[in-house]
Amino acid sequence: MHSDNPRRALPPGIYGITAEKYSRGRTNVEVAAAMIAGGIAVLQYREKRPAKSHAAMLDECRQIRELTREAGIPFIVNDHVDLALLVDADGVHVGQDDLPVAEVRRLLGPDRIIGLSTHNPSQAAAAVEAGADYIGVGPIFATATKEDVCAPVGLTYLDHIVRSCPLPFVAIGGIKEHNLAEVAAHGARTVCLVTAIVEADDIAATIRGLRAILEQAGHPVNSH
């Protein structure tokens, strides 16, 4: 991670991901605006075809890109390098079965963020070698938001990353309000919660509460 380039920083706090399937009728743009109002640290747009057309995803990304730019929040697009380039997103997040990090870097150039989901120490080591800027660590607990995800890795893998991995990371997978403090106590400074946020009655208030939990655990959080 190049600390001299603000576009490639992973700030501490709550990492938000859109998930319209769970947002109770609210659009991704509406959810993103509420996340920003609550003080989200990073915002990732995640949608999969055929649930939404490429054109519809591009339109949403353009709107969310403007919201995040105004708020000064890093905007990451999941998987779709083309959408990220078209809207001048700050970066792309890919999974183990998506385009390799080296190929994504060829497309994005040197200055944008590349995040890579990892589920075990060997994948984390490979992410370092490949030049990822940060990694996703999880799923910490069981999660229903990704049907093809591996079994929960628990806090043991998180402990390994805290001790051994030089890259910034975001803890993800099955994290809720009731176990966030435990995850933070194991060293996670950037934490992703999906359904706990997008299903909430008041998304902004929920994020403020989650940020308070991180602060109580002794972790600073970015405030926008």
Sequence and secondary structure as in RCSB ss.txt:
>XXXX:A:sequence
MHSDNPRRALPPGIYGITAEKYSRGRTNVEVAAAMIAGGIAVLQYREKRPAKSHAAMLDECRQIRELTREAGIPF
IVNDHVDLALLVDADGVHVGQDDLPVAEVRRLLGPDRIIGLSTHNPSQAAAAVEAGADYIGVGPIFATATKEDVC
APVGLTYLDHIVRSCPLPFVAIGGIKEHNLAEVAAHGARTVCLVTAIVEADDIAATIRGLRAILEQAGHPVNSH
>XXXX:A:secstr
  TT GGG   SEEEEE  GGGSTT  HHHHHHHHHHHT SEEEE   TTTS HHHHHHHHHHHHHHHHHHT  E
EEES HHHHHHTT SEEEE TTSS HHHHHHHH TTSEEEEEE SHHHHHHHHHHT SEEEE  SS  SS TT  
   HHHHHHHHHHH  S EEE SS  HHHHHHHHHTT SEEE SHHHHT SSHHHHHHHHHHHHHHTT      
